[in-house]
Each structure stands twice: as C-alpha cells, then as structure tokens.
Amino acid sequence: MSTPISQLLDLSGRTALVTGGSRGLGLQIAESLGEAGARIMLSSRKAADLEEAVADLQAKGIDARWVAADAAKPEDAQRVVADTMERLGAIDILVNNAGATWGAPAEDHPLEAWDKVMNLNIRSLFVFSQLVAKASMIPRRHGRIINVASIAGLGGNPSEMKTVAYNTSKGAVINFTRALAGEWGEYGITVNAIAPGFFPSKMTRGLLEKLGTEAMAAKAPLRRIGDDDDLKGAALLFASAAGKHITGQFLAVDGGVSAIHAG
C-alpha cells in the first residue's frame, strides 16, 4: 500500500538545524520545513538578525529557536549542535546553508580571503555533518542532510564575475554531497544538494544593482529570477519521506540557466 503524499511530506516531530538561517535562502528553507511541521533551530553570526527571523517564523505558528555562532569555527559548530540537541532533541535534518563570497581577479585573490570562503563554504559543511551524524543520525540510523550549493559550482563565470574561490567551493559542495551520500547510505542518511541560480539576497545585492533585475532574468529560459518560494519544494522533498530514495543528487533551482549552459 502506498503512503498518502500529505503524510510523506509531513515533518511533524522532526527537528531541523539550519545554518546561515537568519535571512535569505536559509530562512526560506527554514520556513518551508517549519510549515511542514518541523521544529527549527536557526544559526548565524548576528543575534539581532536571528531574533527577527525567529519572531517571523513564530508569528506563522512555527516552533523556532536560535543560537548565534560562526559556522566557520569548529568550536562554535560543536556548541550549536550540543545546544540544539539539548533544547530540541535529536537532529533529524541538517541544512548546511551558511556561505560567503569574495570578488577579486584570480591573479590577485588574497589567500586570506580564499581561506575564509573555503572554511565557511565547504569545511563548515564537513564539520557540521560529522558532528550531527555522530551525535544523532548514525546512532538512530536516520537523517537528512541538505547542502546548499550553487549553479556557480557547475562551471566558470564570465570574466566580469571574478569569484574563483566561491565557484571552487560550491563545486566542492556538490562532490562532497556525492561522497558523503555514498558513505552514509548504510546508516539511513540521505545527503543531497540544492544548487540555486540567481536569487535576491545580501550576497547578490551589488550585482543586482549593477546589472538590474530584468537583465539577470533575461539570462534564464523562464525569464525570471528566484523568489521567496522557489526553494521551498526542493527543500521539503529532500527533507521528507517523499525523498527517502534520493541521495547523492543535486537539484538546480535556477529558472533553466544551467540547462542552456550545460557542458
């Protein structure tokens, strides 16, 4: 007998930890999981942003909490995981969303900036995944890990977009997702990635002001950029029982950009 889709997508009783969850794509994903019934723990560096985000989620009837931390620091990651489990119980869903970018020509890219991007965009994913898996998912033989990559990780950029560290880190996220899925499938843990295209965010604000929304939208077959709903379905699929047989995959949510630029 098959299971009703409403039951497959129901996250009631589940706990989700979302890094970089105080705004933008992380908050959109947190909202999706919370609307499906999950308890939500948000983490990012700024307490004020987290307070505002949690208040918004709670106003929508979502059980949400927050803890301020720098995801790039392993000691902070350890504190976040311990605090989440103490306050909300076992972690069923981990959303590795925290990330940063840096614009500079490759020949002049500061090594310090390279390390900053790599430490947050890929090393922190490994640290959080390892901590959560060992403390919660492997012992219970169940878990959902969602890594937020980017279509920037699928190839290079035009010469005017000088983000070599960002592209490299997001490419690493995609293969990290595959490698982890291969190892942890035996524990009932699925590991998948969402690769967003262009969405309005603090990270993309400068480019959006420079090029304009219409110009960015024109690059996509759907002639639009992402909005506040466009990651919700993908996140819920990967987090829920509806996606229990999907692992090691990435889904580009980009209006078709990667389809026309696929190598």
Residue pairs with C-beta under 8 A, 6 or more apart in sequence:
3 241
5 242
7 241
8 240
8 241
8 242
9 36
9 236
9 240
9 241
9 242
10 36
10 37
10 240
11 33
11 36
11 37
11 38
11 93
11 236
11 239
11 240
12 36
12 37
12 38
13 37
14 33
14 37
14 38
14 39
14 92
14 93
14 239
15 38
15 39
15 40
15 41
15 84
15 88
15 89
15 90
15 91
15 92
15 93
16 30
16 33
16 34
16 38
16 39
16 40
16 41
16 91
16 92
16 93
16 94
16 95
16 239
17 41
17 43
17 80
17 81
17 84
17 91
17 93
17 94
17 95
17 128
17 132
18 26
18 27
18 29
18 30
18 33
18 40
18 41
18 42
18 43
18 95
18 97
19 26
19 43
19 44
19 71
19 80
19 95
19 96
19 97
19 98
19 124
19 128
20 26
20 43
20 44
20 71
20 97
20 98
20 99
20 148
21 27
21 29
21 30
21 40
21 42
21 43
21 44
21 50
21 53
21 95
21 97
22 42
22 44
22 46
22 49
22 50
22 52
22 53
22 66
23 44
23 49
23 53
23 201
23 202
24 199
24 201
24 202
24 203
25 97
25 148
25 196
25 199
25 201
25 231
26 42
26 44
26 95
26 97
26 98
26 148
27 42
27 53
27 56
28 228
28 229
28 231
28 232
28 235
29 95
29 97
29 146
29 148
29 194
29 231
29 232
29 235
30 40
30 42
30 53
30 57
30 64
30 95
31 57
31 60
31 62
31 232
32 231
32 232
32 233
32 235
32 236
33 40
33 93
33 95
33 235
33 236
33 239
34 40
34 57
34 60
34 62
34 63
34 64
35 60
35 62
35 232
36 236
36 239
36 240
38 92
38 93
38 239
39 63
39 64
39 65
39 88
40 57
40 62
40 63
40 64
40 65
41 64
41 65
41 66
41 67
41 80
41 83
41 84
41 87
41 88
42 50
42 53
42 54
42 57
42 64
42 65
42 66
42 67
43 50
43 66
43 67
43 68
43 69
43 71
43 80
43 98
44 50
44 68
44 69
44 71
44 98
45 68
45 69
45 70
45 71
46 68
47 66
47 68
50 66
50 67
50 68
51 66
53 64
53 66
54 64
54 65
54 66
57 64
58 64
65 87
65 88
67 79
67 80
67 83
67 84
69 76
69 77
69 79
69 80
70 76
71 77
71 80
71 98
71 120
71 124
71 128
72 98
72 116
72 119
72 120
72 123
72 124
74 127
77 124
77 127
77 128
77 131
78 131
80 128
81 91
81 128
81 131
81 132
81 135
82 135
84 91
85 91
85 135
85 136
90 136
90 140
91 132
91 135
91 136
91 137
91 143
92 136
92 137
92 142
92 143
92 144
93 143
93 144
93 145
93 146
93 239
94 128
94 129
94 132
94 137
94 143
94 144
94 145
94 146
95 146
95 148
95 235
95 239
96 124
96 125
96 128
96 129
96 145
96 146
96 147
96 148
97 148
98 120
98 124
99 120
99 121
99 148
99 169
99 203
100 116
100 117
100 120
100 121
100 166
100 203
101 117
101 163
101 165
101 166
101 203
102 109
102 110
102 113
102 114
102 116
102 117
102 163
102 165
102 166
103 161
103 162
103 163
104 110
104 113
104 162
104 164
105 162
106 162
106 164
109 162
109 164
109 165
113 165
114 165
117 165
117 166
117 169
118 165
118 168
118 169
118 172
121 166
121 169
121 170
121 172
121 173
122 169
122 172
122 173
122 176
125 147
125 173
125 176
126 176
129 145
129 180
129 191
132 143
132 145
133 143
133 145
133 184
133 187
133 189
136 143
137 143
137 145
137 184
137 187
137 188
137 189
138 184
138 187
138 189
141 187
141 188
142 187
142 188
142 189
143 184
143 187
143 188
143 189
143 190
144 189
144 190
144 238
144 239
144 240
144 243
145 180
145 189
145 190
145 191
145 192
146 192
146 193
146 194
146 235
146 238
146 239
147 173
147 176
147 177
147 191
147 192
147 193
147 194
148 173
148 193
148 194
148 196
149 170
149 173
149 174
149 177
149 193
149 194
149 195
149 196
149 250
150 166
150 170
150 173
150 195
150 196
151 195
151 196
151 197
151 252
151 254
151 257
151 258
152 163
152 166
152 167
152 170
153 167
153 169
153 170
153 171
153 172
153 173
153 174
153 195
154 171
154 174
154 195
154 252
154 258
154 261
154 262
155 167
155 261
155 263
156 167
157 163
157 167
161 207
170 195
173 193
174 193
174 195
174 250
177 191
177 192
177 193
177 248
177 249
177 250
178 248
180 191
181 190
181 191
181 192
181 247
181 248
181 249
182 248
184 191
185 247
185 248
189 247
190 238
190 243
190 244
190 246
190 247
191 247
191 248
192 238
192 243
192 246
192 247
192 248
192 249
192 250
192 251
193 249
193 250
193 251
194 231
194 234
194 235
194 238
194 250
194 251
194 253
195 250
195 251
195 252
195 253
195 254
195 258
196 226
196 230
196 231
196 252
196 253
196 254
197 220
197 225
197 226
197 252
197 253
197 254
197 255
197 257
197 258
198 204
198 216
198 219
198 220
198 225
198 226
198 254
198 255
198 257
199 225
199 226
199 227
199 230
199 231
200 208
200 213
200 225
200 226
200 227
207 216
208 216
213 225
216 225
217 223
217 224
217 225
217 255
219 257
220 254
220 255
220 256
220 257
221 255
221 256
221 257
221 259
221 260
222 255
222 256
223 255
224 255
225 255
226 253
226 254
226 255
230 253
231 253
234 251
234 253
236 242
237 243
237 246
238 246
238 251
252 258
252 259
